[in-house]
Amino acid sequence: MICPTSPISQQSPFSPASERGPSGAAEAKPVVRTFLAGVLLSSLALFACQPVESGSYLALVGGNVLDGSGAPPHEEWTVLIRDSVIEAVGADVRIPRGAERLDITGLTVLPGLIDMHAHMYAMRGNQFEAYPSLFLAGGVTTAFSPADFDPEGMIALRESVAAGMAVGPRILTAGPYFDAEPSVVPWIEGVSGPEEVRAKLAEWKDRIDAAKIYSSLPDAEMGFLIHDAHAAGLKVTGHLGGPVHTRRAIELGIDGLEHGIF
């Protein structure tokens, strides 16, 4: 399928973190929300998300192109796609004989957006059928879900999209929430003590792209979770507001904050 990625956009926003002790003894650094830069031009989301046969070309012709560099829009450019990979972009792109042409005059192609807080569930449960297409329709080609209602289902969806079996943005997921037992959210399975939080992370660490702390996780559990997650090459983000406040979470090494500052 055309749309989720381009050849230079494969690095996760959650690249391996340096190790840090569970006490947070290392020097605290400011938390910075990092967005991937330099994403190559994506297709027109759902407009160009169509099956492409191996070896075939699709040319988006006559549209305006925003290249993501801050330069003004390039008018009447062509975007040439081969086997779901953008091969050439410019005003004088040679279109191979037999290529499918899609006239996008009056439309604008821009770099794919990365949604850094993209749950795929709602009050009534999973939205695996509706939300992936809606993200694409909004120009989102990579979506990070900071923990899920159904982490197993989300991982299955991530793999289906990656294999071309489902339509959707490239998916990154934090898997299950890490919260104290009992959680304020009835369906979150909480943990009791450092050993349980470490065991839960050990169970999931090889299948998730980051880890997500929820509001009631205590200081000690948070420290061990961040330490073990960093050792596994995972970043940690959190929905705080409980026993551990922002400054302490930063001292412990948290990488991101969700829903503002508490």
N, C-alpha and C positions, 0 to 999 in steps of 0.2 A: 504494500500500500504506500502511496505517497502521503506524507505529512508528518509522522511523528518526529523524525530526526534528519539531520544531514551529517555528512561524514566527519565534520569537525565539532559536533555537539554531543559527543558521547560521554564526556566527563561529567560525573555527578556533581551537583552543588555541594554534596557532602563528601568531600575528599578526605583521606585519612588525617586524623588529628594527632598531635603530639601527645605523649603519655603524660599523665598527671596523677599524683598520689590521691587516694580517697579522702584525705583531709583537706585537700585544696591548697596545699602548702606552696605550690608553684605560683609565680607572679600572676596576678589576675590581669586579664587583658579585656579591653572593651568588646562588647558583643556587637558584631556587625552582621547585618543581613546581607548575604552575598548572593548576587544574581550572576549567572553565567554571562560573560561578555563574549562578543565576537561570534555570535551564532550566525551561521550562514543563512541566506534567504530561504525561508520555508515556502511551501506551496500555499495556495489560498484556502487552507483548512478544508472544510467540507466541500468547497467548490471544486477543489482539485484532488480530493481524497477518493480516488477511483482505482480499481484494479489496473495494474500495468503488467503486461506480459514481459517475460524475460527478454532483454535485448531491445525493447521498444523505447521510443522517444515520445515525450510530451513537451510541446512548446507553448508556453504562455506568452502571447504576442500582443504588443500594443499598449500595455499597461504602464503605470508609474511604479517605480521601485524605490523604496526607502532601504538603504543598505545598512542602517544601524550605526553608522559612523558619525552622525551628526550633520552630514552633507545634505543639501537640498534634495528633494525627490528627483530622480532621473526619469525623464519623460520618454514614453514610447520605447521602453526597453523590452528585451526578450529574456525569458527565463527558460533554459533548456534542461529538461529532466530526463535522465536515463536510468531505468531500473530503480526508480524511487530515490535516486541521488541527483542533486543539482549539479550539472556538469558545466554549465556556462551561463553567464549573465552579462548583458551589455546591449549596446545599440546596434552592433553589427555581428550578432551571433549567427553563425551559419547553421541553418536548420537542415538536418539530413533528409534525404528523400524518403517518403513514407511515414514521416513523423506525424503524429496527431497534433493539430493546431487548435488552440483554444484562444479565441479573441477575447482579451480582457480590457479592451479600450474603455477608459473611464473609471477603471478600478485600480487599486493600489496594492502591490505586494510588499509586505514588510517582514522583518525577522519574526520567527515564531516566539510567542510569549511564554514565560515560565511562571506558572501560578505556584507560589510557595506555601499556600494553605488551601489545599484542594481536596477536602473530604468528598467521598462518593457515597455518602449515606445521608438520610434525612430522618425526620421524626418517625416515619413508617418503615425504616430499615434501609437496606441496600438500594442504590440507584445505579447499578452497574449497566443497565441497558440505556438509560436516558442521559446520564451525566457525561460519559465520554464524548458523545457526539456534540453535546452542548459546549463542552470545553473547546472542541475543535472549531465549532461555529463562531466562538468568540476569539479565535486566533491563538488559543493556548495549545502549544505542541509538546510541552513537558509539564506534568502536574505532580507536585509533591503532596502526599496526604500525610499529615502529622498525626498518625494513629487512626485506627479504623474500628468501626462497629463489628465488622467481620474480617479480621486480618487474613484468615486463610482464603476467603473469597477474593480479597483484594490482591493477594499474591497471585492467585490463579488468573485474575484479569490482567495483571501486569504481564504475566508470561504469555497469555493469549494475544495481547496487543503486540508484544515483541516478536511473536512468531507469525504475525500477519493473519491470525485467525479471528481477530476482533478489531473493530475500528475504534481508535481512540488516541489520545496523546501518549507520549512516552510517560510511563508511570514510575514514580518513586514512592515508597511507602515506609512508614515507621512501624508498621505492624500493630501489636497490641499496646494499649496504654499501660504505663507503669504508675500505679497509685497505691496508696495505703488501703488496707482491708479494715472495715468496709469502705468502699469508695462512695462518694456522694452521688455517683451515677450508678444506678442499680445493676446495669449489665457489664460494667467494668470489673474484671476479676483482679482484686487487689492482692498485695503481698504483705506479709507480716515479718518484718525483720530483714537485715542485710543478706542473710543466706538465701532467703526466698527471692529477693530481687536479683541476686546474682545468678541463681538457678534459672529464673525466667529469662533473663537476657541470654544465658548460655544456650537455652533451647531455641531462641529465635535469631541470634546474631548472624548466622550464615545466610539468612533468607530475607533480611530487611535492609533498608538503605540508610536508616537513621533510627534513633530511639526518642520516644516522647514521654516526658514526665507530666503527670497530672497533678492537680492542685494540693492534694493531701499528703504527698510523699514526704516523709521526714528527712532531716538533715543527713543522718548516717546512711540511710538507704540511697539518698540522692548522690552522696559522695561515692559510694561503691558502684552505683550504676554508671556514673560519668566516667569513673576510672576504667571500669571493665569495657565500656563501650568504646572509649578512645583506644584502649589496647587492641580492640577488634577492628579498628579503622572506621568506627562509626561516629558521626556527630550526634549531639544530643540537644533537643529543643524542649521547651517546657511551657505549660499553661500554669503559671504560678498563682499566688494569692492565698496560700495556706500557711503552714508553719515555716516555710523557707521563703524569704523575700528575695528581691532581685539582686541586691548587693551580695548576699551570701551565695546565691546560685552562681554568680559570676566568679566569686572566690573559689567555688568548687569546680569551676571549669566549664559551665554550661555554654553551649555554642549559639543558642538562639532563644528568643522569647516570643511567645504567641499571645495575641489578644492584648497588646499594650503592656504597660509597665505597672506593676503592683508594688 
